[in-house]
Amino acid sequence: STPTVTAIRRNAIAVVQRRTIEGEYPERIEDGYALSSAPVIGHEVWIDETGQYTEHELAALMERDPDRYELHRDSDGRIQRLWVRWTPVESLLGSGPDDRHYLLDSASGQLRFGDGTRGRVPPDRGADKVRVTYRVTEGARGNVGAGEITQLAQALAYVNGASNPVPAAGGGAGEPIEGALQRGPQRLKHKGRGISASDVEWMGREVEPG
């Protein structure tokens, strides 16, 4: 059938449903830390490393990579607090004892650090020594109806408001573990190549697992 144009709307842009949580101190659990919300779609983890560097060492580090350090001083110029941004990795198996690496399970919001052999151990495991800024999505709950998006995240010049003329779509729940256990062996089998009808079927399922 011939495609039909249902509407032409000017000043339209794509939107992404997400919420940013700034500067959360995650809950300490047995095997690391737990964020208050999930699933996580973006994150920064900062560790309090106050007292770990001399002024000379810190000056050299901040000159080399200023975005990785957040320094707070008191009125007399003394270091009050030093936050260091650590690096996310897929696995700690390749991390050395001094590597500032962490693992974050995006589905559960659980955060883990190294043990001193594979990955560095945070210098202090106190309740307010780990700070995380991250983004989450509401999944299927973000599929709001037409006209329900009514506010701008921030003011924009010459823009009075916003609205969605059609319902939002595309949000969904994370893949259940049962689905991943079925799909995993099939992915190893087809390796992204549609040789058989079964390969094509499982490759299609990967577009929207569930």
MARLUMNU-385074 format. One line per 4 residues: their letters; for each residue x, y, z of C-alpha. Coordinates in pm, whole numbers. Example, Ala and Ser with C-alpha at 12.3 -4.5 7.8 and 13.67 -1.06 7.14 Angstrom:
BEGIN
as = 1230/-450/780 | 1367/-106/714
//
This chain:
BEGIN
stpt = 0/0/0 | 105/359/-61 | 238/542/250 | 6/816/374
vtai = 116/1145/532 | -108/1208/833 | 43/1541/942 | 324/1787/884
rrna = 432/1972/1199 | 696/2242/1217 | 943/2289/1504 | 928/1920/1595
iavv = 1219/1745/1766 | 1286/1397/1902 | 1259/1356/2281 | 1402/1100/2523
qrrt = 1228/1006/2847 | 1480/1019/3131 | 1531/1166/3475 | 1860/1290/3622
iege = 1945/1227/3987 | 2220/1460/4105 | 2477/1383/4374 | 2320/1080/4541
yper = 2506/905/4823 | 2419/540/4753 | 2328/292/5024 | 2611/68/5146
iedg = 2536/-301/5094 | 2739/-617/5150 | 2895/-631/4804 | 2918/-259/4726
yals = 2654/11/4698 | 2294/35/4575 | 2140/331/4395 | 1786/431/4486
sapv = 1654/410/4127 | 1703/192/3820 | 1742/114/3532 | 2042/340/3486
ighe = 2120/481/3140 | 2412/711/3224 | 2628/772/3530 | 2924/945/3693
vwid = 3080/810/4014 | 3285/1040/4235 | 3495/922/4532 | 3605/1137/4826
etgq = 3985/1118/4825 | 4053/1402/5066 | 4401/1370/5216 | 4532/1132/4951
yteh = 4749/1390/4770 | 4990/1667/4857 | 4926/2014/4716 | 5205/1964/4461
elaa = 5068/1626/4344 | 4716/1760/4322 | 4823/2065/4119 | 4996/1839/3866
lmer = 4697/1605/3840 | 4445/1886/3795 | 4659/2048/3527 | 4669/1721/3334
dpdr = 4300/1628/3369 | 4098/1907/3537 | 3755/1756/3466 | 3837/1451/3677
yelh = 3884/1642/4003 | 3648/1857/4208 | 3825/2052/4480 | 3667/2246/4769
rdsd = 3870/2480/4992 | 3784/2667/5310 | 3816/3043/5354 | 4186/3006/5440
griq = 4262/2814/5122 | 4304/2476/5288 | 4168/2168/5113 | 3830/2087/5263
rlwv = 3721/1810/5028 | 3852/1645/4713 | 3627/1442/4482 | 3779/1224/4210
rwtp = 3576/1087/3919 | 3642/716/3869 | 3617/526/3539 | 3346/271/3453
vesl = 3454/-66/3309 | 3273/-375/3182 | 3486/-604/3398 | 3748/-569/3671
lgsg = 3948/-867/3544 | 4187/-641/3353 | 4213/-375/3627 | 4531/-325/3828
pddr = 4549/-247/4201 | 4580/129/4139 | 4314/160/3868 | 4020/377/3974
hyll = 3759/155/3812 | 3406/53/3903 | 3125/-170/3779 | 2765/-55/3766
dsas = 2482/-297/3690 | 2246/-75/3494 | 1946/-304/3548 | 1969/-324/3928
gqlr = 2161/-4/4009 | 2426/-195/4208 | 2774/-45/4220 | 3095/-237/4287
fgdg = 3462/-143/4325 | 3786/-338/4315 | 3937/-549/4592 | 4288/-404/4583
trgr = 4413/-667/4339 | 4169/-620/4053 | 4080/-254/4081 | 4151/3/4350
vppd = 3963/2/4680 | 3801/339/4767 | 4005/498/5047 | 3707/541/5281
rgad = 3383/344/5269 | 3183/591/5480 | 2823/672/5396 | 2903/1005/5230
kvrv = 3229/912/5057 | 3074/787/4732 | 2866/1027/4523 | 2680/936/4207
tyrv = 2505/1146/3945 | 2302/931/3710 | 2009/914/3469 | 1723/668/3479
tega = 1432/587/3253 | 1077/494/3351 | 1050/228/3080 | 693/160/2969
rgnv = 563/417/3218 | 726/683/3000 | 484/607/2716 | 257/896/2808
gage = -53/993/2613 | -86/1273/2361 | -67/1620/2516 | 85/1501/2846
itql = 428/1652/2782 | 367/2015/2871 | 681/2157/3034 | 1031/2247/2919
aqal = 1328/2111/3114 | 1481/2460/3095 | 1379/2795/2955 | 1461/2859/2588
ayvn = 1456/3194/2412 | 1147/3247/2195 | 993/2915/2306 | 673/2947/2511
gasn = 597/2580/2568 | 600/2224/2441 | 350/1951/2372 | 342/1603/2219
pvpa = 70/1578/1952 | 85/1197/1948 | 136/942/2227 | 493/863/2328
aggg = 615/518/2234 | 921/293/2257 | 957/261/2634 | 959/-90/2772
agep = 1063/-306/3063 | 1411/-457/3074 | 1464/-801/2930 | 1385/-1074/3185
iega = 1666/-1312/3276 | 1476/-1601/3119 | 1476/-1421/2784 | 1848/-1349/2805
lqrg = 1924/-1714/2882 | 1734/-1818/2569 | 1877/-1547/2345 | 2242/-1572/2453
pqrl = 2321/-1914/2301 | 2142/-1816/1980 | 2354/-1501/1950 | 2672/-1705/1984
khkg = 2538/-1936/1714 | 2444/-1681/1447 | 2717/-1420/1527 | 2516/-1149/1352
rgis = 2479/-1341/1025 | 2139/-1450/896 | 2226/-1789/744 | 1908/-1977/836
asdv = 1549/-1877/903 | 1615/-1935/1273 | 1912/-1696/1263 | 1697/-1423/1108
ewmg = 1425/-1481/1368 | 1663/-1447/1663 | 1836/-1145/1510 | 1495/-983/1482
reve = 1425/-1055/1848 | 1743/-872/1946 | 1598/-548/1810 | 1341/-556/2090
pg = 1429/-832/2340 | 1166/-942/2586
//
